[in-house]
Amino acid sequence: MKRKVAGLLAAATAVSLLAGCSTTNNDVPVATQAAGAASQAAAPSGDGVQLRFSWWGNDDRHQATQKAIEAFNAGNGAGITVTGEPSGFDNLQETFATRYVGGTNAEVMTLNFDWLATFGSKGDGFLDLSTIKDTFDFSQYDENFLKTGMMNGVQEAIPYGQNTMGFYLNKTAFERYGITELPKTFADYEKDAAIVTAKDPDNYLVVSPTIRFAATYYLQQKTGKGEFNDDYTMNWTADDYTDAVKWYKDMADKHVFCSREDYVENVGNDPVSVAQNEKFLNAGYLGVMEWTGGVASNEATLKEKGDTLSIAELPVIDGAKFKGTMAKPSLLMAIDKNCKNPKEAAKFLQYILNDPEGVKIMGTKRGMVASKAAQETLEKDGQITGIVKDAYDFTAKAEVINEVAFFEAADFNNAYQQNYEQFEYGQMTAEDCGKAIFEANKTALEALKAQNQ
């Protein structure tokens, strides 16, 4: 544990040094500062239970969350007062690591998925939530998806919402090419790509922010297994990775998926949302492969152009052992393991995650919700409509493999990106590329295991 703590502090310090300065209120939007000021002003003195709740986000999220906190404080009738601790998006993990190791973190906190593995891999990094089952209604969550908040057999966090990987296509753009029915199979995608490129040879049907999305989709269907297991072991071989990069390049050559060269030229090096990307907005990319959490922003920007975004059926590769896609939590909620008032903290989580009043106030500012009660409340309140409702329906029907908590570690994404790039540019064979990805992932896994265990 000492080695892990030292590593976390070193990582936080190193990033701060690279950044050149620490985060200040000058880096946070005005409304964020206002929300924080309101929270601090509301912090009471005297008797009663005092709790803090930390989260990050944009101004809309801050304002909605602060209103929910104020409503809870006014109506809980149990002398519980929650103080909000909002922040922007900068230096999230470094800030959290510093506070966590220093023991100054909030009693109720928001987590990114990979933090669960980093800070709670042994099941003792956060409160064991089985101790609050009489206060928080866990029955509102899918049993298998709830396990994404579990480490070493301990329920340490509650997944706020489910992010499911899918294909989101510009229906209007397809129609402009005379394609009236969206593709359902990969053969359909190849046929439609030929129609599109006959007129516009620089266009692609689907842009994926990282080759890893498509490669993982392919290999999960090919093997019937996720990439990694919770015990830091691998399910895919070097030959599997070789098959994946060959498949992706073939699809990119046919303009089904965007080539790496085109992505770098039109989007950049990093895996980012394409909602504001010029080529996506102008239908140079006729669709995007990404998490359901991004569907609303993609729809909104296309709608401004007069185009309609639709959620496509999941295509299945030949010989698939699994016919679905991958899923992960969007965010998670946890309680400090040293919290002196866990029951009261659970009451607050019950209010913002399951209770109709709290759920309505929190709204959809954090994306899709996993709680069945929350979804029902938001639908009745008219907050889940259009393509967001379609995304819920898609998620409910899709077969999924839930990713492990350390799935999004940067080293894994880098292994795919750097090696595939060399393969696409003719600097490496497919076999060498597959082997390089396998070896890089194996090394990264061993390092994570040593750090977290």
Summary of the structure (lengths in Angstrom):
residues: 453
radius of gyration: 22.6
end to end distance: 8.0
largest distance: 73.3
contacts: 1513
relative contact order: 0.15
helix: 52%
strand: 14%
